[in-house]
């Protein structure tokens, strides 16, 4: 059974560009993945795996335009590298 979205789409639709800019500016995660880059060709040669992704997350990446899978992979890699640099596993 699919989980219902908790997004208040009516509120989102009523927002002005200024409202959205203010939300983005106040987002503590804004810019976290600014340095993310697509995987290297060597990573492509290693192959791909299928992983479950929340539909809302997938829709958000797809709404950014072509290359959603590449941006998702870049965001995951950037997070992994940041964790490694911070001494994480």
Secondary structure, DSSP 8 states (H G I E B T S, - for coil): --------HHHHHH--HHHHHHHHHT-TTTTTTTT-----HHHHHH--------HHHHHHHHHT-S-HHHHHHHHHHHHHHHHHHTT--
